[in-house]
Amino acid sequence: MSKSATPPPPHVLVEAEPFIPYMKEEDFAPSLQPVLAPYKKRMGFLPNALKFYAHRPEIAETLWALNSKIMRDPSSTLDQFLKRKLAVVCCTINGCAYCTAHSCTMLKAPRGAGSEGWGLSEQELQDLVTGAMVPANEFERVCFDYVRAASSDPTAVPTEILDRLKQHLTPPQIVELACVVGFWKFYNTVHDSLHIPVESQLLKDTGYVDLDAA
């Protein structure tokens, strides 16, 4: 007679099972390896989403390269830390618990720990999610205003915000900012629609989506 599994205590968060099988890392296409290695180093682990994308290596290779081009390329015209904070705003507005957990965990991680980390305190992160954070200057203020408006309804970004973008940002910066919004809208849609399970070590950070809605 088989022995039934003992259910975990109520406080233990359990990672869900994917509805399609993950691609095993050893079975990833060789073409993905040059992009996969730095991705894993930055995150500190292999995210579940990558194990989904690996089923279509031609798409994965392009998508992961696009992620790097938009969020951290040396040619960037916007500060990487600013874009990381803007990504959290995008993900919470889009309601994506998977990407919000990843982005918030990365912002809270200590700097210089091996993987990407920015050392934000819990209070700073909550202020960012709820909109209570005070931008450092008008440049940052209009970036956050645009990201919130464009993520909520891209067809209804107020002219007043666009006018301030022209005042404080260069054309390349404006295009890059819009691509941050569009990239996360795409990522969030894919990850949510496929119900990609949040990794067990990040489950505690899925609550930032509910915090944004509060």
Buried (B, 14 or more C-beta within 10 A) or exposed (E): EEEEEEEEEEEEEEEEEBEEEBBEEEEBBEEBEEBBEEBBEBBBEBBBBBBBBBBEBEEBBEBBEBBEBBBBBEEBBBEEEBBBBBBBBBBBBBBBBBBBBBBBBBBBBEEEEEBBBBEBEEEBBBBBBBEEBEBEEEBBBBBBBBBBBBBEEEEEBEEEBBEBBEEBBEEEBBEBBBBBBBBBBEBBEBBBEBEBBBBEEBBEBBBBBEBBEE
